[in-house]
Each structure stands twice: as structure tokens, then as C-alpha cells.
Amino acid sequence: MNNYHIDTKCIQSGYEPKNGEARVLPIYQSTTYKYDSSEHVAKLFDLEEEGFFYTRLANPTVDCVERKIADLEGGIAAMCTSSGQAATMVAILNICNVGDHIISSSNIYGGTMNLLAVTLKKMGIECTFVDPDASIEELQGLVKDNTKLVFAETIANPSLVVADLEKLAKFAHSNDLPLIVDNTFATPINCRPIEHGADIVLHSTSKYMDGHAVALGGVIVDSGNFNWDNGKFPGLSTPDESYHGMVYTRDCGRAAYITKARVQLMRDMGMAPSPNNAFLLNLGLETLHLRMERHCSNAMKVAEYLEQHNQVLWVNFPGLKSNKYYDLAKKYLPKGVCGVISFGIKGGRQAAVKFMDSLKLASIVVHVADARTSVLHPASTTHRQLNDQQLADCGISPEMIRMSIGIENVDDILNDIEQAFRNI
């Protein structure tokens, strides 16, 4: 569907019913598929023919959603997973082994930070975290012989740092390394990292893509642009004896990376999404372009309101001209940033908790980026075990509130915020 706008692709891409078939993508709630001959099944296992033989590896419902997301991001193929965390894990393990090294932005989602700093370290994979604003010269000093990838988030969760994708891509490619970008907050509606040099794009589809907050999921999108046969990635360029001696770069061409992720890692680790969750995800994708426009316009109005409020110390939102990342946001996110805002309330922790508890429309939930406005005070919830100094080290101040602005009428959101301020 290359000739269509992305709005149309949200609705039409991925599933094309034939004459007399269901107009809406069906749920193929089956683990297995019937064939008439063992020869046909053998060809499927040898990847000589396309088809489905076990839902852990591929499923017709999931396949259509993968095709749609690949089309939205401008990649050649995608693979859905059971969660965003699973997508990140597979994306890394697909090219990293014991003794390898990763360079990552230090401003990333806490769960990803823990994966890179703790869990992968136990598996023998080292990670160096770096300020995303570091120069190419500073980044170059971190490269080792065993470095295998560079990782960043388009818009960091929850710090809202905007990554300079072209700088990171230039640095990575000058060292024959791929750039992996988590595009969850921006979505392909606001930013398509592949167009700025990213090689692999990830999403927690549980956020804006789903939109309903009803289904966990993740996805890996392969740009098909990186040269994996450069001597640094033997897992892709030498025979895989567990899969008939296949050499992915030789036998799969541009789809080498995503093919290995599916037939090796998904085969062995099994973090497959359910067909029903893929169906729900597709429903969310059909309205993604409409919802993101509303999320962004609502968030901008709320951020501007907060910036002028006499009970607010500071506001962090890259869409504001006063924000450090405003210029990068205009460059990479011209349609809008996202719906997530953080701000500080005068009066510290006690006032922030009182504000959060006083909200009526906004819900207190440990989640962001769905249709409903939500709020969280990290210092008293997700990070409550830390003292003020430890919170500061994590970039979380006692007065900080994080709000995920939904798609309700913005006046109702603003009125809810104002009545909460009056309660402090």
C-alpha cells in the first residue's frame, strides 16, 4: 500500500479480504493448521513455502497485524511478541551473545534499564549507558571490539528526552553497528525512525497502538537496510545448525534479521502474542492516526496551561518552546510529540500527593498512553522505596507528577486539574 497515506494504511493495510471473505480481520483462534501432505509441511519447515504450521511461530491474525505495522513504520517485515519487554529482549538477543557489549541512552524506560543493566548482565552481556545528548566524539570513546548495537528511545519514558536519531544513526553506522529505536511514545504517526537511519524499531503495542489498555503486546520492525554480513554478526552470517544449516544473510536477504528472530528465538523462547490480543491491537491501530492527533493537541493545551499556573514549579513537555528538546521535537516530531507530560508542584511531595488524590476525571494507574487521562506520583508509588537523594539520582523529584493526557474533551481535563489545585 505504498501509494496511500499513513492514515489510510492504519485502516486498510495488512488484511485484504478476497471475494466473499470476512470484511474485518478474523480471529484465527487455533494453535495448529491442517495440511494434506507431509511434503507440504516439510517445505514450510524449510521456509521454502509461506504458510502457518504452529501459532507460536506465526498465525494468520497476527501475520496481518505484523504486515500492517511494518507498513506503517516503513519496514520490510515485523514480528509481534507477547509484550513490549519481550520485543526488546528478542531484538537484543537476536544479535548479542555472552561477552558482547551494548551502548544505550541512559534516558530509557525503567523496565528496559533493568533488562540491560541487570538481567542481560547476568547473561554475560554488558551495557554502557550514556547521556543521549553526548557528542559523536564522546560516543566513539565507548565503542569496544565486542560492541553490537546502539539503543535509544525516540521519546524517553518518562523523562521525555527526544533522541537525535540522525546523530545516533551516523555514529552507529560509522562503526558498522545497528541502531535500535523504541518508538512507543511517538508511534509511526508522529515519527518513523527508519527514515532517519534507524535499523530496527520496537514498540510496546500496549500503549498508544492498542489505545484501549486491554491487551499487552510488543513488536519488532526490521528496516531491511542494515548489512549484517559485515563480520560482526556471525549468528546471521554463518550456518545455523539448529535450522538445517541456514545462513540467514545468504538465504533470507534483507529479511535476515527478522527471519532469525522468528525461526530461532521465537521458536525457542516462545513469547508469542495471542491471536485475540492481535485482533484487539488491530482495532486500536485503525484509529491510531485520529487518536494521536487528539492526544497531542490536548497535551499541548494542558502543558501551556500548566506552564502559566502559579502552583507549578516547572513543566517538561518537548512541544513547549521553553523545552530543551523543542528544536529536536520540531525536526523529528513535526505532527506532535505525544500525550505524556511531567511537571512539578509547589509544596513538594505532600502537595503532589494531595493533587493526585484530588483528581476526579484522571485515574491513578501504573500505565500511560491509552485513551483515558491518567496520573501518577512516582515518588510515592513506583519509586516510594527511595529517599530524596536516591530519587534525585533517578531524575525523579518529590514534587513531580506524570500525566498521560487522554482524548477526552480538553476543557474537562483542564477543569479537573484546576479543581485539584484548589484542593491543595
Phi, psi and omega per residue, in radians:
M1 nan 0.687 -3.026
N2 -1.103 -0.412 -3.064
N3 -1.494 -0.104 -3.075
Y4 -1.676 2.689 3.029
H5 -1.218 2.785 -3.079
I6 -1.119 -0.522 3.091
D7 -1.043 -0.763 3.127
T8 -1.197 -0.666 3.133
K9 -1.092 -0.604 3.109
C10 -0.969 -0.595 -3.071
I11 -1.654 -0.750 -2.919
Q12 -1.739 -0.423 -2.994
S13 -1.280 2.710 3.007
G14 1.670 -0.774 -3.087
Y15 -2.195 2.113 3.123
E16 -2.183 1.675 -3.101
P17 -1.150 2.463 3.069
K18 -1.510 3.094 -3.095
N19 -0.951 2.128 3.100
G20 1.452 -0.026 3.141
E21 -1.523 2.900 -3.122
A22 -0.999 2.324 -3.133
R23 -1.175 -0.623 -3.116
V24 -1.788 2.484 -3.140
L25 -0.877 2.095 -3.139
P26 -1.382 2.827 3.017
I27 -1.634 1.966 3.062
Y28 -1.575 1.441 -3.066
Q29 -1.482 1.209 -3.117
S30 -2.466 2.478 3.103
T31 -1.481 -0.438 -2.972
T32 -2.368 2.963 -3.037
Y33 -2.446 2.476 -3.046
K34 -1.636 2.416 3.070
Y35 -2.306 2.784 -3.044
D36 -1.547 -0.236 -3.108
S37 -2.601 2.648 3.084
S38 -1.190 -0.513 3.130
E39 -1.077 -0.715 3.128
H40 -1.100 -0.769 3.138
V41 -1.124 -0.690 3.119
A42 -1.055 -0.703 3.128
K43 -1.165 -0.587 3.071
L44 -1.123 -0.780 -3.132
F45 -1.183 -0.477 3.105
D46 -1.527 0.048 -3.125
L47 1.053 0.475 3.094
E48 -1.484 -0.346 3.094
E49 -2.365 2.642 3.068
E50 -1.482 2.570 3.130
G51 2.820 -3.010 -3.057
F52 -2.204 2.356 3.090
F53 -2.286 -0.314 3.071
Y54 -2.818 2.325 -2.993
T55 -1.186 -0.302 3.049
R56 -1.092 -0.553 -3.131
L57 -1.659 -0.681 -3.127
A58 -2.885 2.625 -3.106
N59 -2.576 2.486 -3.073
P60 -1.006 -0.701 3.113
T61 -1.159 -0.846 -3.131
V62 -1.089 -0.702 -3.120
D63 -1.025 -0.739 -3.137
C64 -1.142 -0.670 3.114
V65 -1.191 -0.683 3.086
E66 -1.071 -0.729 3.121
R67 -1.105 -0.694 3.139
K68 -1.130 -0.821 -3.098
I69 -1.141 -0.689 3.082
A70 -1.052 -0.712 3.120
D71 -1.143 -0.736 -3.139
L72 -1.108 -0.665 -3.101
E73 -1.525 -0.186 -3.110
G74 1.389 0.454 3.102
G75 -1.726 3.036 -3.135
I76 -1.548 -0.412 -3.121
A77 -2.897 2.828 3.135
A78 -2.479 2.782 3.052
M79 -2.374 2.110 3.109
C80 -1.423 2.627 3.120
T81 -2.289 3.044 -3.061
S82 -1.284 -0.311 3.122
S83 -2.789 2.873 3.066
G84 -1.119 -0.635 3.127
Q85 -1.110 -0.658 3.098
A86 -1.141 -0.675 3.116
A87 -1.069 -0.760 3.133
T88 -1.124 -0.772 3.140
M89 -1.049 -0.849 -3.125
V90 -1.134 -0.731 -3.117
A91 -1.004 -0.651 -3.122
I92 -1.402 -0.852 -3.095
L93 -1.159 -0.306 3.110
N94 -1.136 -0.404 -3.121
I95 -2.274 -0.042 -3.130
C96 -1.990 2.472 3.090
N97 -2.238 3.099 3.069
V98 -0.940 2.283 3.129
G99 1.641 -0.043 -3.127
D100 -1.575 2.999 -2.989
H101 -2.379 2.511 -3.141
I102 -2.167 2.520 2.952
I103 -1.934 2.163 -3.085
S104 -2.290 2.563 2.946
S105 -1.012 2.511 3.102
S106 -1.417 -0.205 3.137
N107 -1.791 1.480 3.141
I108 -2.444 2.956 3.116
Y109 -0.965 2.422 -3.070
G110 -1.009 -0.643 3.110
G111 -1.141 -0.668 3.092
T112 -1.216 -0.686 3.082
M113 -1.001 -0.793 -3.141
N114 -1.155 -0.677 3.089
L115 -1.028 -0.828 -3.081
L116 -1.284 -0.695 -3.013
A117 -1.502 -0.478 -3.028
V118 -2.010 -1.093 -3.013
T119 -1.144 -0.849 -3.136
L120 -1.187 -0.514 3.078
K121 -1.089 -0.674 3.088
K122 -1.138 -0.413 3.139
M123 -1.622 0.103 3.068
G124 1.526 0.296 3.106
I125 -1.949 2.096 -3.068
E126 -1.623 2.543 3.096
C127 -2.259 2.339 3.016
T128 -1.874 2.154 3.131
F129 -1.660 2.448 -3.051
V130 -2.423 2.579 3.048
D131 -1.015 2.171 -3.110
P132 -1.107 -0.285 3.104
D133 -1.523 0.014 -3.125
A134 -1.056 2.598 3.115
S135 -1.296 2.883 3.086
I136 -1.054 -0.624 3.128
E137 -1.114 -0.732 3.099
E138 -1.152 -0.722 3.118
L139 -1.109 -0.690 -3.101
Q140 -1.058 -0.571 3.137
G141 -1.183 -0.195 -3.120
L142 -1.671 -0.184 -3.067
V143 -1.267 2.328 3.080
K144 -2.075 2.950 3.115
D145 -1.074 -0.481 -3.082
N146 -1.754 0.185 3.106
T147 -1.213 2.334 -3.049
K148 -2.088 -0.268 -3.132
L149 -2.902 2.854 3.026
V150 -2.079 2.344 -3.040
F151 -2.196 2.437 3.094
A152 -2.755 2.930 3.027
E153 -1.981 2.397 3.118
T154 -0.947 -0.924 3.013
I155 -2.176 2.044 -3.018
A156 -1.226 2.480 3.081
N157 -1.886 2.030 0.147
P158 -1.872 0.130 -2.989
S159 -1.295 -0.304 3.120
L160 1.119 0.448 2.991
V161 -1.194 2.318 3.101
V162 -1.681 2.134 -3.095
A163 -1.333 2.455 3.015
D164 -1.470 1.531 -2.982
L165 -1.070 -0.711 -3.094
E166 -1.184 -0.645 3.074
K167 -1.108 -0.833 -3.118
L168 -1.124 -0.670 3.127
A169 -1.161 -0.732 3.117
K170 -1.065 -0.778 3.112
F171 -1.095 -0.866 -3.099
A172 -1.054 -0.851 -3.046
H173 -1.215 -0.483 3.086
S174 -1.185 -0.281 3.108
N175 -1.944 0.277 -3.134
D176 1.011 0.661 3.134
L177 -2.035 2.569 3.068
P178 -1.457 2.614 3.010
L179 -1.772 2.100 3.081
I180 -1.841 2.216 -3.060
V181 -2.184 2.224 3.002
D182 -1.494 2.017 -3.030
N183 -1.882 0.426 -3.009
T184 -1.006 -0.887 -3.045
F185 -1.238 -0.621 -3.089
A186 -1.388 -0.665 -2.989
T187 1.085 2.812 3.129
P188 -1.183 -0.178 3.071
I189 -1.186 -0.706 -3.085
N190 -1.727 -0.417 3.122
C191 -2.731 2.360 3.051
R192 -2.042 1.615 -3.016
P193 -0.978 -0.506 -3.134
I194 -1.056 -0.592 3.128
E195 -1.187 -0.287 -3.140
H196 -1.906 0.219 3.018
G197 1.920 -0.094 3.113
A198 -1.156 2.562 -3.123
D199 -1.758 -0.644 3.109
I200 -2.270 2.352 3.140
V201 -2.100 2.350 -3.125
L202 -2.039 2.739 3.001
H203 -2.534 2.498 2.729
S204 -1.524 1.815 -3.099
T205 -1.246 -0.148 3.095
S206 -1.135 -0.281 -3.054
K207 -1.621 -2.139 -3.024
Y208 -1.053 -0.643 -3.099
M209 -1.021 -0.809 3.078
D210 -1.275 -0.924 3.041
G211 1.407 -0.479 -3.092
H212 -1.557 -0.318 -3.000
A213 1.099 0.736 3.134
V214 -2.074 -0.250 -3.021
A215 -2.459 2.156 3.008
L216 -1.239 2.627 3.080
G217 3.095 2.836 3.069
G218 -2.563 2.953 3.113
V219 -2.677 2.560 3.026
I220 -2.019 2.232 3.101
V221 -2.001 2.245 -3.129
D222 -1.744 2.150 3.117
S223 -1.218 -0.487 -3.059
G224 1.340 0.170 -3.020
N225 -1.749 -0.321 -3.015
F226 -1.476 2.505 3.089
N227 -1.534 1.701 -3.114
W228 -1.387 -0.160 -3.110
D229 -1.702 0.858 -3.097
N230 -1.900 0.186 3.090
G231 1.650 -0.217 -3.104
K232 -1.622 -0.212 -2.998
F233 -2.266 1.234 -3.094
P234 -1.058 -0.449 3.109
G235 -1.100 -0.384 3.125
L236 -1.779 -0.396 -2.999
S237 -1.958 0.042 3.057
T238 -2.172 2.844 -3.034
P239 -1.052 2.380 3.026
D240 -1.688 1.775 -3.066
E241 -1.189 -0.321 3.099
S242 -1.409 -0.085 3.120
Y243 -2.393 1.022 3.021
H244 1.075 0.440 3.132
G245 1.285 0.340 -3.140
M246 -1.079 2.393 2.980
V247 -1.883 1.929 -2.959
Y248 -1.102 -0.734 -3.137
T249 -1.155 -0.549 -3.140
R250 -1.407 -0.765 -2.978
D251 -1.609 -0.355 -3.055
C252 -2.027 -0.059 3.080
G253 1.025 -2.295 -3.077
R254 -1.136 -0.343 -3.113
A255 -1.627 0.338 -3.077
A256 -1.004 -0.855 -3.054
Y257 -1.098 -0.899 -3.038
I258 -1.259 -0.507 3.089
T259 -1.173 -0.794 3.106
K260 -1.075 -0.734 3.129
A261 -0.996 -0.669 -3.096
R262 -1.385 -0.936 -2.978
V263 -1.411 -0.225 3.101
Q264 -1.921 -1.041 -3.042
L265 -1.333 -0.784 3.089
M266 -1.136 -0.650 3.072
R267 -1.001 -0.783 -2.995
D268 -1.583 -0.516 -3.052
M269 -1.811 -0.436 2.893
G270 1.191 0.596 3.116
M271 -1.602 0.935 -3.091
A272 -1.347 2.529 3.056
P273 -1.359 2.698 3.066
S274 -1.374 2.565 3.082
P275 -0.995 -0.620 -3.140
N276 -1.158 -0.714 3.092
N277 -1.137 -0.641 3.086
A278 -1.128 -0.677 3.087
F279 -1.070 -0.787 3.122
L280 -1.143 -0.669 3.091
L281 -1.061 -0.739 -3.136
N282 -1.083 -0.661 3.079
L283 -1.056 -0.702 3.099
G284 -1.158 -0.723 -3.122
L285 -1.072 -0.519 -3.102
E286 -1.141 -0.381 3.125
T287 -2.030 0.191 -3.062
L288 -1.004 -0.770 -3.094
H289 -1.126 -0.607 3.110
L290 -1.287 -0.763 -3.089
R291 -1.176 -0.716 -3.110
M292 -1.101 -0.658 3.088
E293 -1.055 -0.739 -3.133
R294 -1.268 -0.743 3.082
H295 -0.946 -0.828 -3.041
C296 -1.213 -0.742 -3.129
S297 -1.194 -0.695 3.086
N298 -1.112 -0.776 -3.119
A299 -1.105 -0.690 3.122
M300 -1.086 -0.763 -3.139
K301 -1.144 -0.695 3.115
V302 -1.176 -0.743 3.139
A303 -1.087 -0.743 3.114
E304 -1.123 -0.669 3.101
Y305 -1.119 -0.812 -3.113
L306 -1.144 -0.634 -3.106
E307 -1.095 -0.456 -3.128
Q308 -1.708 -0.037 -3.028
H309 -1.409 2.353 -3.072
N310 -1.311 -0.112 3.092
Q311 -1.793 0.126 -3.112
V312 -1.929 2.256 3.138
L313 -1.415 -0.729 -3.083
W314 -2.757 2.761 3.089
V315 -2.323 2.314 3.095
N316 -1.994 1.850 3.095
F317 -2.723 2.029 -3.021
P318 -1.091 -0.229 3.105
G319 -1.339 -0.262 3.130
L320 -1.409 2.439 3.141
K321 -1.085 -0.445 -3.137
S322 -1.353 -0.164 -3.053
N323 -1.373 2.510 -3.139
K324 -0.998 -0.558 -3.040
Y325 -1.818 0.330 -3.107
Y326 -1.031 -0.805 -3.098
D327 -1.126 -0.725 3.091
L328 -1.155 -0.646 3.105
A329 -1.106 -0.725 3.116
K330 -1.141 -0.591 -3.125
K331 -1.278 -0.864 -3.028
Y332 -1.680 -0.330 -3.044
L333 -2.299 1.012 -3.050
P334 -1.157 -0.392 3.139
K335 -1.465 -0.232 -3.067
G336 2.483 2.842 -3.050
V337 -1.601 -1.370 3.120
C338 -2.975 -2.932 -3.134
G339 -1.841 0.117 -3.054
V340 -1.688 2.320 3.136
I341 -2.298 2.531 2.933
S342 -2.176 2.573 -3.129
F343 -2.716 2.791 -3.126
G344 -1.937 2.413 -3.095
I345 -1.846 2.375 3.063
K346 -1.075 2.397 -3.126
G347 1.878 -0.060 3.032
G348 1.252 -2.682 -3.023
R349 -1.012 -0.801 -3.076
Q350 -1.075 -0.777 3.134
A351 -1.169 -0.656 -3.137
A352 -1.141 -0.754 3.110
V353 -1.119 -0.738 3.121
K354 -1.078 -0.724 3.098
F355 -1.058 -0.868 -3.101
M356 -1.067 -0.763 -3.124
D357 -1.198 -0.328 -3.090
S358 -1.561 -0.215 3.127
L359 -1.191 2.492 -3.099
K360 -1.980 -0.754 3.115
L361 -1.343 -0.811 -3.133
A362 -1.296 2.348 -3.108
S363 -1.694 2.530 3.027
I364 -1.467 1.858 -3.137
V365 -2.470 2.670 3.081
V366 -1.603 1.164 -3.087
H367 -2.858 2.737 3.051
V368 -2.424 2.905 2.894
A369 1.226 0.694 2.894
D370 -2.110 -3.080 -2.971
A371 -1.136 -0.389 -3.044
R372 -1.718 2.463 3.082
T373 -1.179 2.293 -3.118
S374 -2.348 2.836 -3.054
V375 -2.514 2.649 3.080
L376 -2.665 2.478 3.012
H377 -1.896 1.652 -3.012
P378 -0.940 -0.681 -3.052
A379 -1.117 -0.456 -3.125
S380 -1.883 0.041 -3.120
T381 -2.209 -1.582 -3.029
T382 -1.137 -0.440 -3.105
H383 -2.104 0.475 -3.013
R384 -1.195 -0.290 -3.124
Q385 -1.362 -0.148 -3.073
L386 -1.687 2.576 3.029
N387 -1.444 3.117 -3.037
D388 -1.087 -0.655 3.129
Q389 -1.181 -0.739 3.104
Q390 -1.123 -0.659 3.076
L391 -1.080 -0.743 3.134
A392 -1.078 -0.690 3.122
D393 -1.095 -0.494 3.120
C394 -1.562 -0.019 -3.114
G395 1.392 0.345 -3.141
I396 -2.050 2.053 3.127
S397 -1.651 2.687 -3.095
P398 -1.031 -0.480 -3.079
E399 -1.588 0.056 -3.012
M400 -1.373 2.334 3.012
I401 -2.066 2.381 3.021
R402 -1.926 2.182 3.089
M403 -2.087 2.367 3.001
S404 -1.844 1.891 -3.031
I405 -1.409 2.201 -3.084
G406 -1.525 -2.802 -3.065
I407 -1.917 0.343 3.039
E408 -1.185 3.064 3.029
N409 -1.086 2.243 -3.018
V410 -1.129 -0.520 3.111
D411 -1.115 -0.643 3.099
D412 -1.175 -0.654 3.094
I413 -1.130 -0.822 -3.130
L414 -1.117 -0.699 3.113
N415 -1.122 -0.645 3.114
D416 -1.139 -0.755 3.118
I417 -1.109 -0.747 -3.102
E418 -1.134 -0.737 3.135
Q419 -1.182 -0.519 3.076
A420 -1.200 -0.687 3.071
F421 -1.077 -0.671 -3.125
R422 -1.164 -0.358 -3.115
N423 -1.441 -0.250 -3.109
I424 -1.322 nan nan
